[in-house]
Amino acid sequence: ILISVLTVAGLVLMLLNASVRSESAELRFQGQTQFVVNESSRAIVRLVVERVGEPVNVTALVLLQGEDTGDFEATTAAAFLLSSESSKTIFIAVRDDDIPEADETFVFSLRLQSSSNDVMVGTPNTATITILSNDNAFGIISFKSTSLITVEEPRGRSQYVPLTLLREKGTYGTVTVNFEVSIFGGPNPASEDLSPDIGNITIPPGRAVVVFSIMIQDDKLPEEDEIFTVRLTEAAGGALLNPNRSSVQIKIFRNDAPIRFSKSTLVVSENIGVISLSVTRGRTEDGLLIGSDDRTVSVAYAVITGNGAASATPLEDFVDLQSERMVVFPPGVHETELRFNIKDDNIPEIAESFQVVLLEETLLGDTVLMTPSVALVSIEPNDKPYGVLSISPSPIQPHVINEDLTPM
């Protein structure tokens, strides 16, 4: 009977001890459980696993939840806590690769591998590790080509020059790139030749190539060669600019050579014979060369006279010596002449004039019409148009009168 009583008492004591231990041992993370690190071989996260309650031997596992993306040297770590140890440190090493990645957050959870049946997993039992964007996850922006682009200024229309941007490395997120156009030493601001001269380009997620266009405008202004620089100035949204390929130049060849008369007026005598009116191509008012001259250009002209006495009459007062009313400049030629024959007659005439007008709507080629585009030719009065005063009849002998006797 005594043995039976002792046996029952031992069983009860064992059950009581097991009940106490099962409710008093717990495994959990200690301290920091949220980490933000850069992707680097030197980035190591320290996780402390602690056991509270009864001192028992326990093996804890720290496991990565979800897919293994290769961002860590190992996704599983084990910690064996002896009954004499209350905590253990686990190290999780970040793997440095060359893959562009945006911010990534990973969750590691605490699990029991083996222990006495009296240990439970408490809280906190998860830890998060955020690896910041790396390896240019949002891209490095540059021009695809930085070679000089040459164009001609269009006539009467607009022309677009496509420019290609590359987004190298990563393509995460939406990024924006600002640009501006400048000209060095030009007579006019860039906005008069190119549009837009400032702006931005948006590159959506996943896009590695984007094309935008700069419009070349027909400004009808005589110009020499002009070189414009399109420069990327800033990137937003996490992207960077490639400093070695952040600009490209556009060259617009000299254009819009001006056509004009050398003089706007010419006064001649009736007996001068043949006169010449000089018409120039590609010269400023000061005689300096400007604009293109490598192609043939032309413009028609008209001769205008009136009906009054002060208007010269074609064929009677002057003759147009051109076979056709067209001014033509072959390549490389900057000056030509219009010739008119002033007819000398015996008819008394006051000053008479006629006009030679260059017609803008007839321009052909890379040229523009500038002032003076009208030349006025005046023929001086001739053949005594105002008459000759004389006394008639002219006396043959002197005529003597008596001042007192001759009646008035």
C-alpha positions as CSV (number, residue, x, y, z in Angstrom):
1,I,0.0,0.0,0.0
2,L,2.8,2.4,0.9
3,I,4.5,1.7,-2.5
4,S,1.2,2.5,-4.3
5,V,0.8,5.8,-2.5
6,L,4.3,6.8,-3.4
7,T,3.8,5.9,-7.0
8,V,0.6,7.9,-7.3
9,A,2.2,10.9,-5.6
10,G,5.2,10.8,-8.0
11,L,2.9,10.7,-11.0
12,V,1.0,13.7,-9.8
13,L,4.2,15.6,-9.1
14,M,5.5,14.9,-12.6
15,L,2.3,16.1,-14.1
16,L,2.3,19.3,-12.1
17,N,5.9,20.0,-13.1
18,A,5.1,19.4,-16.8
19,S,2.2,21.8,-16.5
20,V,4.2,24.5,-14.9
21,R,7.0,24.2,-17.5
22,S,4.7,24.2,-20.5
23,E,3.2,27.5,-19.4
24,S,6.5,29.2,-18.5
25,A,8.9,28.7,-21.4
26,E,8.6,31.0,-24.5
27,L,10.8,31.8,-27.5
28,R,10.8,35.2,-29.2
29,F,12.9,37.9,-30.9
30,Q,14.5,40.4,-28.6
31,G,15.2,44.0,-29.4
32,Q,15.1,45.4,-32.9
33,T,13.0,43.6,-35.5
34,Q,12.8,46.1,-38.3
35,F,15.9,46.9,-40.4
36,V,16.7,49.1,-43.4
37,V,20.0,48.4,-45.1
38,N,21.8,49.0,-48.3
39,E,22.7,46.2,-50.6
40,S,26.3,45.5,-49.7
41,S,28.5,42.6,-48.8
42,R,29.1,44.4,-45.6
43,A,25.4,44.6,-44.7
44,I,24.7,42.1,-41.9
45,V,21.5,42.0,-39.8
46,R,21.7,40.8,-36.2
47,L,18.6,39.1,-34.9
48,V,18.6,38.1,-31.2
49,V,16.5,35.1,-30.2
50,E,15.7,34.8,-26.5
51,R,14.0,32.3,-24.4
52,V,12.1,33.4,-21.3
53,G,10.8,31.1,-18.6
54,E,12.1,27.7,-17.7
55,P,15.7,26.9,-18.7
56,V,15.4,24.2,-21.3
57,N,17.4,23.2,-24.4
58,V,15.8,24.5,-27.6
59,T,16.7,24.8,-31.2
60,A,15.2,27.8,-33.0
61,L,15.0,28.4,-36.8
62,V,14.7,31.7,-38.5
63,L,13.2,31.3,-42.0
64,L,12.6,33.6,-44.9
65,Q,8.9,33.8,-45.8
66,G,8.0,33.8,-49.5
67,E,10.3,33.3,-52.5
68,D,14.0,33.2,-52.3
69,T,15.1,36.0,-54.6
70,G,18.8,35.6,-54.0
71,D,19.2,38.8,-52.0
72,F,20.6,37.0,-48.9
73,E,23.6,34.7,-48.5
74,A,21.3,32.3,-46.7
75,T,17.6,32.3,-46.0
76,T,17.6,29.9,-43.1
77,A,19.5,30.2,-39.8
78,A,19.5,28.0,-36.7
79,A,20.2,28.8,-33.1
80,F,20.7,26.2,-30.4
81,L,20.0,27.5,-26.9
82,L,21.3,25.4,-24.0
83,S,19.3,25.4,-20.9
84,S,22.1,27.6,-19.5
85,E,21.6,30.3,-22.2
86,S,18.9,32.8,-22.4
87,S,19.6,34.2,-25.9
88,K,21.4,33.6,-29.1
89,T,22.4,36.0,-31.9
90,I,21.7,35.0,-35.5
91,F,23.4,36.9,-38.4
92,I,21.7,37.3,-41.8
93,A,24.1,38.5,-44.5
94,V,22.9,40.6,-47.5
95,R,24.2,39.4,-50.9
96,D,25.6,42.1,-53.2
97,D,24.6,41.5,-56.8
98,D,24.6,43.6,-60.0
99,I,20.8,43.4,-60.5
100,P,19.0,46.7,-60.4
101,E,16.3,46.5,-57.8
102,A,13.8,48.8,-56.2
103,D,13.3,48.9,-52.4
104,E,12.5,45.3,-51.3
105,T,11.1,44.2,-47.9
106,F,11.6,40.7,-46.6
107,V,10.0,38.9,-43.6
108,F,11.9,36.4,-41.5
109,S,9.9,34.3,-39.1
110,L,10.8,32.5,-35.9
111,R,10.1,28.7,-35.7
112,L,10.8,25.8,-33.3
113,Q,12.8,22.9,-34.7
114,S,13.2,20.8,-31.6
115,S,12.8,21.3,-27.9
116,S,11.1,19.9,-24.9
117,N,7.4,20.0,-25.4
118,D,7.2,22.8,-22.9
119,V,8.4,25.7,-25.2
120,M,6.1,28.0,-27.2
121,V,6.8,30.7,-29.9
122,G,5.8,34.0,-28.5
123,T,5.9,37.5,-29.9
124,P,7.5,39.2,-31.6
125,N,8.2,36.3,-33.9
126,T,8.8,38.0,-37.2
127,A,11.5,40.5,-38.4
128,T,11.5,42.6,-41.5
129,I,14.5,43.6,-43.5
130,T,14.2,46.3,-46.2
131,I,17.0,46.4,-48.8
132,L,17.0,49.9,-50.4
133,S,17.0,50.3,-54.1
134,N,20.3,49.5,-55.6
135,D,22.3,49.1,-58.8
136,N,20.6,52.1,-60.3
137,A,17.2,50.5,-60.0
138,F,15.5,53.6,-61.5
139,G,17.9,53.8,-64.4
140,I,20.7,55.9,-65.8
141,I,19.4,58.3,-68.5
142,S,21.4,59.3,-71.5
143,F,21.1,60.1,-75.2
144,K,21.4,57.1,-77.4
145,S,23.8,59.0,-79.7
146,T,25.7,62.2,-79.1
147,S,26.9,62.6,-82.7
148,L,26.2,66.0,-84.3
149,I,22.8,66.2,-86.0
150,T,22.7,68.3,-89.1
151,V,19.5,69.6,-90.6
152,E,18.3,72.3,-93.1
153,E,15.7,74.8,-92.0
154,P,12.5,73.8,-93.8
155,R,10.6,76.3,-96.0
156,G,6.9,77.0,-95.2
157,R,6.6,74.0,-92.8
158,S,7.9,72.5,-89.7
159,Q,10.4,69.7,-89.4
160,Y,10.8,67.4,-86.4
161,V,14.2,66.0,-85.2
162,P,13.7,62.8,-83.2
163,L,16.0,62.3,-80.2
164,T,16.3,58.9,-78.4
165,L,16.8,58.6,-74.7
166,L,18.1,55.4,-73.1
167,R,17.2,54.2,-69.6
168,E,20.0,51.9,-68.8
169,K,20.3,49.6,-65.7
170,G,16.9,49.5,-63.9
171,T,13.5,50.5,-65.2
172,Y,11.6,50.7,-61.9
173,G,9.1,53.4,-61.3
174,T,8.1,56.5,-63.3
175,V,11.0,59.0,-63.8
176,T,11.1,62.4,-65.3
177,V,13.9,64.0,-67.2
178,N,14.2,67.8,-67.8
179,F,15.9,69.3,-70.8
180,E,16.8,72.7,-72.2
181,V,18.1,74.0,-75.6
182,S,20.7,76.7,-75.8
183,I,22.7,78.4,-78.5
184,F,26.1,80.0,-78.1
185,G,26.7,83.3,-79.8
186,G,23.6,83.2,-82.0
187,P,21.9,86.4,-83.1
188,N,18.5,85.1,-81.9
189,P,17.3,83.0,-78.9
190,A,17.0,79.3,-79.4
191,S,13.2,79.5,-79.1
192,E,13.0,81.3,-82.5
193,D,14.5,78.3,-84.3
194,L,13.6,75.3,-82.1
195,S,10.5,74.3,-80.2
196,P,10.3,73.5,-77.4
197,D,13.4,75.1,-76.0
198,I,12.7,73.7,-72.5
199,G,10.6,70.9,-71.2
200,N,10.5,67.4,-69.6
201,I,10.1,63.8,-70.7
202,T,8.2,61.2,-68.6
203,I,9.4,57.6,-68.7
204,P,6.9,55.1,-67.4
205,P,7.9,51.9,-65.4
206,G,9.5,49.2,-67.5
207,R,10.3,51.5,-70.4
208,A,14.0,51.5,-71.4
209,V,13.8,53.6,-74.6
210,V,11.8,56.8,-75.2
211,V,11.8,59.1,-78.2
212,F,11.0,62.8,-78.1
213,S,11.1,65.4,-80.9
214,I,12.5,68.9,-81.3
215,M,10.7,71.0,-84.0
216,I,12.8,73.1,-86.4
217,Q,10.9,76.2,-87.3
218,D,10.9,78.3,-90.5
219,D,11.6,81.8,-89.2
220,K,12.4,83.5,-92.5
221,L,15.4,85.2,-91.1
222,P,18.8,85.2,-92.9
223,E,21.2,83.1,-90.7
224,E,24.6,81.6,-90.8
225,D,25.3,78.1,-89.5
226,E,23.8,77.7,-86.0
227,I,24.7,75.0,-83.5
228,F,22.2,74.3,-80.7
229,T,22.8,72.2,-77.6
230,V,20.0,70.0,-76.2
231,R,21.1,69.2,-72.6
232,L,19.5,67.0,-70.0
233,T,19.5,69.1,-66.9
234,E,17.9,67.0,-64.1
235,A,16.3,63.6,-63.5
236,A,13.6,63.0,-60.9
237,G,12.1,59.8,-59.5
238,G,15.3,58.1,-58.5
239,A,17.0,58.1,-61.9
240,L,20.5,59.5,-62.6
241,L,22.0,61.2,-65.6
242,N,24.9,59.9,-67.5
243,P,27.2,63.0,-67.5
244,N,29.1,61.7,-70.6
245,R,26.0,61.4,-72.7
246,S,23.7,64.1,-71.4
247,S,23.8,66.5,-74.3
248,V,23.6,66.4,-78.1
249,Q,24.1,69.2,-80.7
250,I,21.9,70.1,-83.6
251,K,23.4,72.1,-86.5
252,I,21.1,74.1,-88.7
253,F,22.8,75.0,-92.0
254,R,22.9,78.7,-93.0
255,N,19.7,79.6,-94.7
256,D,17.3,82.3,-95.9
257,A,19.7,84.3,-98.0
258,P,18.2,87.8,-98.5
259,I,17.4,89.1,-102.0
260,R,17.2,92.9,-102.3
261,F,18.1,95.9,-104.5
262,S,21.4,97.5,-103.8
263,K,19.7,101.0,-104.1
264,S,16.2,102.0,-103.7
265,T,16.3,105.0,-106.1
266,L,18.1,106.0,-109.2
267,V,18.0,109.4,-110.9
268,V,19.2,109.5,-114.5
269,S,19.3,111.8,-117.5
270,E,17.4,111.0,-120.7
271,N,20.5,110.6,-122.7
272,I,22.2,108.2,-120.3
273,G,21.5,105.2,-122.5
274,V,21.5,101.8,-120.7
275,I,21.2,101.7,-116.9
276,S,21.6,98.8,-114.5
277,L,19.8,98.0,-111.3
278,S,21.9,95.8,-109.0
279,V,20.1,93.0,-107.2
280,T,22.0,91.1,-104.5
281,R,21.6,87.6,-103.0
282,G,23.0,86.7,-99.5
283,R,24.3,90.2,-98.5
284,T,23.4,92.3,-95.6
285,E,22.8,96.0,-95.9
286,D,26.4,96.5,-95.1
287,G,27.5,94.1,-97.8
288,L,28.5,91.2,-95.6
289,L,27.6,87.7,-96.8
290,I,24.9,85.8,-95.0
291,G,22.7,82.8,-95.7
292,S,23.1,79.9,-98.1
293,D,24.5,80.3,-101.6
294,D,25.0,76.7,-102.8
295,R,21.9,76.4,-104.9
296,T,20.0,78.3,-107.6
297,V,17.4,80.8,-106.4
298,S,15.1,83.1,-108.3
299,V,12.5,85.8,-108.0
300,A,10.2,87.4,-110.6
301,Y,9.8,91.2,-110.9
302,A,7.2,93.6,-112.3
303,V,7.6,97.0,-113.9
304,I,5.0,99.5,-112.7
305,T,4.2,102.8,-114.3
306,G,1.3,105.2,-113.9
307,N,-0.9,107.2,-116.4
308,G,0.0,110.7,-115.4
309,A,2.5,113.1,-116.9
310,A,5.1,112.1,-114.3
311,S,5.0,108.5,-115.3
312,A,7.4,107.0,-117.8
313,T,5.9,105.1,-120.7
314,P,7.3,101.7,-121.6
315,L,8.8,101.4,-125.0
316,E,8.6,105.2,-125.4
317,D,10.7,106.3,-122.5
318,F,12.4,103.1,-121.5
319,V,12.8,99.5,-122.7
320,D,13.2,96.5,-120.4
321,L,16.2,94.6,-121.9
322,Q,15.6,91.3,-120.1
323,S,14.2,88.4,-122.2
324,E,12.0,87.4,-119.2
325,R,11.1,89.2,-116.0
326,M,13.0,86.9,-113.7
327,V,16.1,87.4,-111.5
328,V,18.2,84.2,-111.3
329,F,21.1,83.6,-109.0
330,P,23.2,80.4,-109.9
331,P,25.1,78.7,-107.0
332,G,27.8,80.9,-105.6
333,V,26.6,84.1,-107.4
334,H,25.7,87.0,-105.1
335,E,24.9,89.9,-107.5
336,T,23.2,90.3,-110.8
337,E,21.8,93.3,-112.8
338,L,18.6,94.3,-114.5
339,R,19.2,96.4,-117.5
340,F,16.9,99.1,-119.0
341,N,17.5,101.4,-122.0
342,I,16.5,105.0,-121.4
343,K,15.2,106.3,-124.8
344,D,16.4,109.8,-125.8
345,D,13.8,111.7,-127.8
346,N,13.2,115.4,-128.7
347,I,9.9,115.6,-126.8
348,P,9.9,118.1,-123.9
349,E,9.1,116.2,-120.7
350,I,9.0,116.8,-117.0
351,A,10.6,114.3,-114.7
352,E,9.2,110.8,-115.3
353,S,9.6,107.6,-113.3
354,F,8.9,103.9,-113.2
355,Q,9.2,101.2,-110.5
356,V,10.8,97.8,-110.6
357,V,9.3,95.5,-107.9
358,L,10.6,92.1,-106.8
359,L,7.6,89.8,-106.2
360,E,7.8,87.9,-102.9
361,E,5.2,85.3,-103.8
362,T,7.5,84.1,-106.7
363,L,10.5,83.3,-104.6
364,L,12.1,80.0,-105.4
365,G,14.8,78.4,-103.4
366,D,16.4,79.1,-100.0
367,T,15.9,82.8,-100.0
368,V,13.8,85.6,-98.5
369,L,12.9,89.0,-99.8
370,M,14.3,92.0,-97.8
371,T,14.0,95.7,-98.2
372,P,14.6,97.5,-100.5
373,S,12.5,95.2,-102.7
374,V,11.4,98.2,-104.9
375,A,13.7,100.4,-107.0
376,L,12.4,103.7,-108.3
377,V,14.0,105.0,-111.5
378,S,13.5,108.8,-112.2
379,I,14.3,110.3,-115.6
380,E,15.2,114.0,-115.2
381,P,13.2,116.7,-117.0
382,N,14.5,117.0,-120.6
383,D,14.1,118.8,-123.9
384,K,13.2,122.1,-122.2
385,P,9.8,121.0,-120.8
386,Y,9.1,124.4,-119.3
387,G,9.7,126.3,-122.5
388,V,12.2,129.1,-123.6
389,L,11.4,132.8,-122.9
390,S,12.1,135.3,-125.7
391,I,11.1,138.8,-127.0
392,S,9.2,138.7,-130.3
393,P,9.5,140.2,-132.8
394,S,13.2,141.0,-132.1
395,P,14.1,144.5,-133.0
396,I,16.4,145.0,-136.1
397,Q,17.3,148.6,-135.3
398,P,17.4,150.4,-132.0
399,H,14.1,152.0,-131.2
400,V,14.3,155.5,-129.9
401,I,11.4,157.1,-128.0
402,N,10.8,160.5,-126.5
403,E,10.0,160.1,-122.9
404,D,7.8,163.1,-122.8
405,L,6.0,162.7,-126.2
406,T,5.6,159.0,-126.7
407,P,2.3,157.9,-125.2
408,M,2.2,154.7,-123.0
